[in-house]
Amino acid sequence: MEKATMSVQELASQLGISLPKAYELVKRPGFPVLKIGTRILIPMDAFKAWLISNASHE
């Protein structure tokens, strides 16, 4: 079974960006996050949809 969410650390690793950049990204308006207490989780399906809709098609 595939995970439903990923952490900010996993996001950074998946995108190949630094952890501070990943935290910048999750604070952007419109970026899909779940906040549970102080924990920030990214729903996988919503992230994939966000990634597709924000990809540049030049």
C-alpha atoms as an extended CHARMM CRD file, in Angstrom:
* protein
*
        58  EXT
         1         1  MET       CA              0.0000000000        0.0000000000        0.0000000000  PROA      1               0.0000000000
         2         2  GLU       CA              1.3170000000        3.4200000000       -0.9790000000  PROA      2               0.0000000000
         3         3  LYS       CA              1.7140000000        6.0570000000        1.7230000000  PROA      3               0.0000000000
         4         4  ALA       CA             -1.0380000000        8.6970000000        1.7960000000  PROA      4               0.0000000000
         5         5  THR       CA              1.2280000000       11.5050000000        3.0330000000  PROA      5               0.0000000000
         6         6  MET       CA              4.8800000000       12.5100000000        3.1600000000  PROA      6               0.0000000000
         7         7  SER       CA              6.8860000000       14.6820000000        5.5190000000  PROA      7               0.0000000000
         8         8  VAL       CA              8.6580000000       17.9020000000        4.5870000000  PROA      8               0.0000000000
         9         9  GLN       CA             11.9600000000       15.9910000000        4.7460000000  PROA      9               0.0000000000
        10        10  GLU       CA             10.6090000000       13.4130000000        2.2670000000  PROA      10              0.0000000000
        11        11  LEU       CA              9.3660000000       16.2370000000        0.0250000000  PROA      11              0.0000000000
        12        12  ALA       CA             12.8510000000       17.7710000000       -0.0390000000  PROA      12              0.0000000000
        13        13  SER       CA             14.3810000000       14.4220000000       -0.9290000000  PROA      13              0.0000000000
        14        14  GLN       CA             11.7510000000       13.6670000000       -3.6050000000  PROA      14              0.0000000000
        15        15  LEU       CA             12.2560000000       17.0400000000       -5.3120000000  PROA      15              0.0000000000
        16        16  GLY       CA             16.0230000000       17.1500000000       -4.8030000000  PROA      16              0.0000000000
        17        17  ILE       CA             15.8910000000       20.4600000000       -2.9210000000  PROA      17              0.0000000000
        18        18  SER       CA             17.2370000000       21.5830000000        0.4490000000  PROA      18              0.0000000000
        19        19  LEU       CA             15.1360000000       21.2850000000        3.5890000000  PROA      19              0.0000000000
        20        20  PRO       CA             14.8770000000       25.1040000000        4.0190000000  PROA      20              0.0000000000
        21        21  LYS       CA             13.5860000000       25.3690000000        0.4050000000  PROA      21              0.0000000000
        22        22  ALA       CA             11.0550000000       22.6090000000        1.1140000000  PROA      22              0.0000000000
        23        23  TYR       CA              9.7760000000       24.5710000000        4.1430000000  PROA      23              0.0000000000
        24        24  GLU       CA              9.5020000000       27.6800000000        1.9320000000  PROA      24              0.0000000000
        25        25  LEU       CA              7.4460000000       25.6550000000       -0.5310000000  PROA      25              0.0000000000
        26        26  VAL       CA              4.9930000000       24.2760000000        2.0430000000  PROA      26              0.0000000000
        27        27  LYS       CA              4.3420000000       27.8290000000        3.3030000000  PROA      27              0.0000000000
        28        28  ARG       CA              3.3010000000       29.0240000000       -0.1680000000  PROA      28              0.0000000000
        29        29  PRO       CA             -0.4000000000       29.7970000000       -0.6170000000  PROA      29              0.0000000000
        30        30  GLY       CA             -2.0820000000       27.0230000000       -2.5530000000  PROA      30              0.0000000000
        31        31  PHE       CA              0.4600000000       24.3160000000       -1.6930000000  PROA      31              0.0000000000
        32        32  PRO       CA             -1.3830000000       21.2640000000       -0.2820000000  PROA      32              0.0000000000
        33        33  VAL       CA             -0.5340000000       20.6200000000        3.3690000000  PROA      33              0.0000000000
        34        34  LEU       CA             -2.1250000000       19.0050000000        6.3880000000  PROA      34              0.0000000000
        35        35  LYS       CA             -1.1580000000       20.5000000000        9.7290000000  PROA      35              0.0000000000
        36        36  ILE       CA             -1.5710000000       18.1320000000       12.6540000000  PROA      36              0.0000000000
        37        37  GLY       CA             -0.4280000000       19.9580000000       15.7470000000  PROA      37              0.0000000000
        38        38  THR       CA              3.0250000000       21.2080000000       14.8350000000  PROA      38              0.0000000000
        39        39  ARG       CA              3.5410000000       18.4910000000       12.2270000000  PROA      39              0.0000000000
        40        40  ILE       CA              3.3010000000       19.3530000000        8.5270000000  PROA      40              0.0000000000
        41        41  LEU       CA              2.2960000000       16.5420000000        6.1670000000  PROA      41              0.0000000000
        42        42  ILE       CA              1.7890000000       16.6630000000        2.4120000000  PROA      42              0.0000000000
        43        43  PRO       CA             -0.9990000000       14.5040000000        0.9430000000  PROA      43              0.0000000000
        44        44  MET       CA              0.5380000000       12.5010000000       -1.9240000000  PROA      44              0.0000000000
        45        45  ASP       CA             -2.4200000000       12.7500000000       -4.3390000000  PROA      45              0.0000000000
        46        46  ALA       CA             -2.8590000000       16.4940000000       -3.7920000000  PROA      46              0.0000000000
        47        47  PHE       CA              0.9060000000       17.0090000000       -4.1980000000  PROA      47              0.0000000000
        48        48  LYS       CA              0.9460000000       15.1170000000       -7.5150000000  PROA      48              0.0000000000
        49        49  ALA       CA             -1.9790000000       17.2280000000       -8.7810000000  PROA      49              0.0000000000
        50        50  TRP       CA             -0.2510000000       20.4370000000       -7.5930000000  PROA      50              0.0000000000
        51        51  LEU       CA              2.9800000000       19.4020000000       -9.3010000000  PROA      51              0.0000000000
        52        52  ILE       CA              1.2350000000       18.7870000000      -12.6360000000  PROA      52              0.0000000000
        53        53  SER       CA             -0.7670000000       22.0100000000      -12.4830000000  PROA      53              0.0000000000
        54        54  ASN       CA              2.3140000000       24.0850000000      -11.5930000000  PROA      54              0.0000000000
        55        55  ALA       CA              4.6960000000       22.5700000000      -14.1220000000  PROA      55              0.0000000000
        56        56  SER       CA              5.8690000000       24.9430000000      -16.8150000000  PROA      56              0.0000000000
        57        57  HSD       CA              4.8230000000       23.9060000000      -20.3120000000  PROA      57              0.0000000000
        58        58  GLU       CA              7.1300000000       25.9410000000      -22.5100000000  PROA      58              0.0000000000
